């Protein structure tokens, strides 16, 4: 199976190819169609098997394919929230979103503790499509 057979938007396939990938890993072959079909996903696999791409690629596809209506854009509210247990994982997930979504009009932001909250607030006010957050910092922003 090739990434081109998974039904992902051409812009995503291009970004994947630019990273040197043409064949999805087993976890990606299972996860991507499930997420595209709207199913919840819980998966485990060894480090380095592409789990992050397994859920970020279909999320990017769904956002790029779905309504990009004016009200959503005016409200500047996140359309996707990804929770991660650590800042390192938040950074990794958000980097994957940027890498694979670089040819799409989709923006992302990672928020986590240990750094100033004010720049994060300013970025959130500008609007973000995909918010990657650690639970503690997310609660800080909600409060």
N, C-alpha and C positions, 0 to 999 in steps of 0.2 A: 504494500500500500504506500502511496505517496501523499504528501500534504495536499497536492492538487486534487486528490480524490475525496477530501473531507468536506468540500463545499464551502471553504472559507473564502472571504472576499479577496479579490486579486491583490489589493494593497497589503493585506496581511501575508498572503503567500509570498509576495515580493520581499517583505521584511524578513520573513523566515529564511528565504533563499539567500538573502544578503548575509545572514548569520552562518551560512554554510550547511543548512539542513534541507534535506529533500524527503526524508523518510521519517515519519513519526515513530516514537518509541512505543512499546506495548501499552504503557499507561496512557499515553496520548491517544492512541488508537481507540482505547476504551472510553476515555474521559471526554474527548472533544465531541463526539456524536451525542453523548448523554446530555451535556450542557446545552448543545445546540437544540436539542429536543425539549429543553425546559425542565429537565430532571435535576433534582438535588444530587450532590456529589460528595461522597466520602471515599477517599482513596489513600492507600499507602504504597510506597515503593521506596527503593533505596535512593540515597543521595545521588544526584547527578543523572537521574532518569527522565527529567523533564516534567516533573509534576507541576511546576509553576506555569509553564507554557500550556500544559494540559487544561488549565482553567482560564488563563488569561487570553489565549487565542480565541476561544469561543465567546468570551465576554466581549472582547473587542468587536468580533463579527456581529454579535447581537446589537451592540450599541450603534455600530455603523449602519446596520440594516434597519433599525427601528426608527420610530418617529423622532425627529430632531426638532420638535415643535417649538414655536416661539415662546410659549409660556414657560416651558422647561428652561430654555436658555435665559429668559429674563430673570427667573427665580434664582438661577445660578446654584441650584441645589445639586449635590452629588447624585448621579444616577446609579452608581454602584458603590457599595461599601465592602471592603475586604478587611477583615480583622486578622491580625497576626499577633502571636504571643511575644515577639521580641522586636526591638528596633532594627536589628540586623535583617530579620526576615522582611520587615516592612520595606526597608530600603531595597532588598533584592526583588520583591514583588513589583514595586513601583518602577524599578529599572527595567524589568521585563515588559511591563505595560508600555513604557516609553519606547523600548527597542522595537517591539512588535507592532506598536500603533503609530510609528513615526510617519507613516504615509496617510494617516487618517486625521480628521479634524477633531481629535479627542485629546483631552488633557487630563493629567493625573497629579496627585499630590500624596506624599507620605507624611503623616504626622505621628510623632512619638515624643516621649519625655526625654529629659536630659539636655534639651536645647530650649532656647527662648520660644515662648508661645506666640508672641506678638507677630513675628513674620508669618507664622502659620495662619493666624487669624486674617492677616492681610491677603494671603493667597486664597484662603477659603472665600473671602468676600468677593474676590475677582471671579469666582466660579470654577468648579472642577467637575469633571465627568466621573472620574474614578478616584475615590478616596481610600487610601490604604492607611490603616491606623492600628496602633496598639490600644488595648482596652482602656488603660488608665488615661492616656492623653485624649482619647475620644471623649471620655467622661468629662475631662477638664473643659473641652470645647463645648459640650452640651450644657454644662453648668455655666 
